[in-house]
Structures are given as structure tokens and as C-alpha cells.
Amino acid sequence: MVRTLAGNGTKGSDYKGGGKGTTQLLNSPWDVCYEPVNEKVYIAMAGQHQIWEHNTLDGVTIAFSGDGYERNLNGSSVTFFEICKSLWNVDCPSLFPEILKTLFEIVLFEDCGNQWSLNRPMLSLILISEQPVDQPQRLSLCFDKLMADVTRSLDAKNSDRFTQNLTVFRHEIRVK
């Protein structure tokens, strides 16, 4: 069974949310991830550069992360990483690995014309995890190459290096 949790097909311009059900308009929802412990659905909002959270228990959808501006503010602020780590480790430990898995599946198996747009979320999720990405033995070398010369930073130069490595990674995985 498929049902609409939020939005009604009309493009929204709200950056905070708080509406219930289909009355809460969405702006270019790109992907979702269900977190079963707290019964929440996280929505990647491409149009607003935000992550929204839909509570399936009360039907309310709110902005979870991001202020709606496309920019890189990850440099000196540890607040984002502290929030993410606490969320990942305590509330929903499978959330970020599931998002990372989905992003890898998009890069590897779909016609991903905008692969560069996935590099920041992928790099952020890799950097925030304190344990290595779960990987079969035969992929170990490819993952090592993916992170070659990539430091634990989200600066532009490092992000570009990761994007280049991701392109090579995608090619090597598809060829094998």
C-alpha cells in the first residue's frame, strides 16, 4: 500500500514546516529514509537544501537540518557533527549507514548525471562514521582508493578530491 504522508504535489516554499499531513507542502523531495525505532521518515529536500523529518505518529513534518541556503558551513562548527553523532549513535544507529548505502547505490547502479551533487553528503557521512563502511573483501581496494588522499575535512579542495575519487570508484565497481 502506498499513501501520501506529506505534501500534495504543490511546490512549497516553507523552510520550517510544522504542518500536518498533506497540508504541509514540500519543495522537491528527493529521497526518504524510514527510521523504525522512533517511527520517523527523513526527507531529503533538494529544492531547499534541507533534511525534513516526518513523525508518523502525529503526522507533523518539520525541518530537521539546514536553513535553506546552499552553502558550506561545515568548517569550524562542531554543532552539526555533534547532533549527527548523537542521533546516529543513540536514537537511530542505522539511519546514516542506510543513507550512505542509498547514495552508493545511486552512484553505482543508476544513471547518475549529477554525481557531483552527492559528494558532500557522502563525504560527510563517511567522515562522521567512526567505523569503516561495511565492505566485502573484494571491494576493499576500491574503498581504499575512494578515500586515498582524502582528509577528515569538508573544505572545497578535499571535497573536489573526493569527487574525483568517487568517479574512479564508480567506474572500477561497474567494470568488475
C-alpha atoms as one frame of an Amber mdcrd trajectory, in Angstrom:
protein
   0.000   0.000   0.000   1.281   3.473  -0.870  -0.007   6.613   0.812   0.971
  10.263   0.954   2.435  11.328   4.298   3.120  14.982   3.496   2.697  17.345
   0.567   0.098  17.267  -2.170   2.111  17.870  -5.352   2.145  21.654  -4.995
   5.645  23.094  -4.593   6.098  24.617  -1.161   8.346  27.454  -0.034   8.241
  26.897   3.729  11.623  26.495   5.457  10.373  25.425   8.908   7.419  23.090
   8.483   5.065  22.162  11.280   2.038  21.286   9.164   0.165  18.023   9.375
  -0.235  15.509   6.569  -0.865  16.789   3.069  -1.345  20.367   4.311   2.439
  20.608   4.792   3.775  21.427   1.327   7.201  20.102   0.302   9.814  21.577
  -2.033  11.360  18.985  -4.364  11.549  15.963  -2.058  14.355  13.823  -3.471
  14.615  10.745  -1.267  13.374   9.339   2.035  14.711   7.123   4.790  12.484
   5.454   7.378  13.747   5.228  10.961  11.627   2.499  12.589  12.610   2.939
  16.259  11.030   6.397  16.529   8.749   5.882  13.518  10.101   8.878  11.610
  10.684   9.436   7.922  13.594  11.685   6.929  13.077  13.541   3.649  15.904
  14.983   1.545  14.546  18.275   0.202  16.589  19.077  -2.902  14.767  22.348
  -3.552  15.616  23.755  -0.137  18.917  22.059   0.685  17.398  20.681   3.880
  16.523  17.408   5.582  12.967  17.277   6.918  11.506  14.897   9.460   8.005
  13.427   9.281   6.648  11.959  12.506   4.399   9.068  11.523   2.805   9.030
  14.976   1.333  12.560  14.865   1.612  13.314  11.116   3.651  16.508  11.609
   6.513  17.319   9.217   9.247  19.764  10.265  12.657  20.950   9.078  15.284
  18.759  10.729  18.551  20.092   9.308  19.653  23.067   7.210  18.408  26.619
   6.893  17.530  26.509   3.198  20.648  28.197   1.854  23.062  26.354  -0.412
  26.440  26.906   1.172  29.160  25.070   3.016  29.252  25.977   6.698  30.821
  22.763   7.917  34.280  24.227   8.601  34.669  25.216  12.243  31.222  24.393
  13.584  31.121  21.155  15.523  27.419  21.507  16.318  26.292  19.689  13.156
  28.650  16.788  13.808  27.663  16.607  17.474  23.986  16.451  16.546  24.589
  13.848  13.870  26.780  11.674  16.044  24.328  11.699  18.934  21.452  10.956
  16.573  23.387   8.192  14.853  24.745   6.561  17.991  21.720   6.853  20.269
  18.386   7.490  18.587  18.716   5.701  15.259  22.041   3.963  14.707  21.019
   2.611  11.292  19.938   5.961   9.801  23.247   7.289   8.444  24.579   3.924
   7.223  21.261   3.431   5.370  21.503   6.893   3.778  25.124   6.228   2.781
  24.142   2.846   1.337  21.393   4.511  -0.712  23.808   7.148  -2.022  26.311
   4.464  -3.043  23.527   2.554  -4.814  22.576   5.703  -6.736  26.180   6.323
  -7.797  26.846   2.705  -8.722  23.634   1.437 -10.243  21.594   4.366 -11.520
  22.110   6.825 -14.329  23.589   9.446 -12.041  24.034  12.564 -14.167  24.607
  14.762 -11.124  27.091  12.585  -9.278  28.965  15.685  -8.101  25.898  16.753
  -6.106  26.195  13.614  -3.972  29.818  14.102  -2.974  29.214  16.353   0.055
  26.553  14.211   1.706  28.582  11.066   1.005  31.833  12.524   2.316  30.053
  13.912   5.388  28.513  10.528   6.181  31.845   8.747   5.700  33.688  11.264
   7.891  31.099  11.194  10.657  31.245   7.436  10.990  33.947   6.298  13.369
  33.880   2.828  11.960  34.713   1.854   8.393  31.995   1.348   5.824  30.828
  -2.275   5.797  32.501  -3.774   2.761  33.016  -7.204   1.278  36.643  -8.257
   0.816  36.666  -7.837  -2.967  35.630  -4.185  -2.642  38.205  -3.317  -0.014
  40.752  -2.000  -2.518  38.119   0.153  -4.250  37.103   1.722  -0.925  40.753
   2.348  -0.071  41.158   4.172  -3.397  37.956   6.111  -2.745  39.442   7.609
   0.399  43.011   7.970  -0.948  44.385  11.446  -0.172  41.050  12.457   1.387
  41.460  14.067   4.793  38.911  14.407   7.593  37.761  17.793   6.338  34.891
  19.184   4.291  36.877  22.020   2.714  36.489  22.624  -1.035  39.841  21.109
  -2.040  39.176  17.918  -0.090  35.627  17.734  -1.438  36.944  18.042  -5.006
  39.474  15.258  -4.368  36.695  13.031  -3.020  34.535  13.800  -6.092  37.376
  12.761  -8.402  37.940   9.572  -6.407  34.205   8.845  -6.466  34.204   8.994
 -10.271  37.073   6.471 -10.408  35.376   4.338  -7.723  32.140   4.205  -9.723
  33.987   3.176 -12.871  36.028   0.462 -11.122  32.986  -1.027  -9.387  30.978
  -1.128 -12.608  33.811  -2.722 -14.596  34.384  -5.565 -12.114
